[in-house]
Amino acid sequence: MAILKTVFTKRLLTCLTSINPSLFNILVYSSLVYSSLVYSSLVYSASTYSAPALQVELKQENIILNYNQRPRLSQLLTDAYQHMSHAPYSLGVSLIDTNPVKSTLLSTKKNQLLQTLKKLPEASPQNLYNILSNLKLVNRTPLNLDLEAVQLNSKLNPLLEGRYTLSLPKRPDHIIFIDPISKQDIIKIKLKPGQPLKTYIKEYLAGTNNNDKKYKTFTLIQADKNIIMPTTSYWNNNRYYLSPGAMVFVNLNSNIQEAEQINQKFIELLKYYVAY
């Protein structure tokens, strides 16, 4: 078919040349002008195109929001809420920076801790190594994402630019235990409204075969990534309540080499773990 079209075109041009050379020249000139205009238009469009100041993917809805000018955080949250098909859990909202440079820095911190854990001979550091290896960490920004708080306080309402993913999850029905003494990665326990942390710890220990004396200290990471590191006496004298989706980390025992530093680094990395 292409060969027939080429032959036909050549014959048509030959015919036009023999009948009216001037007409042929006009057609050729017009064609060149048209091609030049099209090319110029394409070049102009490419040179004048500018990427949006802010682009945000709504994780749960698979929708992308584009802003030509930098919006305030409150504007982004307001727009995002209007696109949601469910009521977001405000404590679990995460704004994730997809900048590859920052992702590399986070991966470096994770790998450094993995190398430290890999060198330790005890079972619990090796279990923690496996747990950390399977955790997917993301560049969660340290912004307050409570819409009402942001609207009422201008200091919490910055201008945004760049590329982000916004996670607006449903309210979870569980809390999470991360226990290096156990060989399990993530342990979910059904949420018990109105029950303090002691109740969860008691239930968790009842389901393990480990000696309770191994469990000396815990760290609580609330759903909004607020970290509580209480003393033992604190647990004995106070009732502490967990938010849905909170994480309880069983600290490595102090008799393990570099336990304190490892605990601190692991807890810091948990700020970048979006579990739901």
ABEGO torsion letter per residue (X at the ends): XAAAAAAAAAAAAAAAAAABAAAAAAAAAAAAAAAAAAAAAAAAAAAABBBBABBBBBAAAGBBBBBABBBBAAAAAAAAAAABABBBBAAABBBBBABAAAAAAAAAAAAAAAAAAAABABAAAAAAAAAAAABBBBBBBABBABAAAAAABAAABBBBBEBBBBBBBBBBABBBBBBAABABABBBBBBBBGBBAAAAAAAAAAABABBAAABABBBBBBAAGBBBBBBAAAAAABBBBBBBGBBBBBBBBAABBGAAAAAAAAAAAAAABBAX
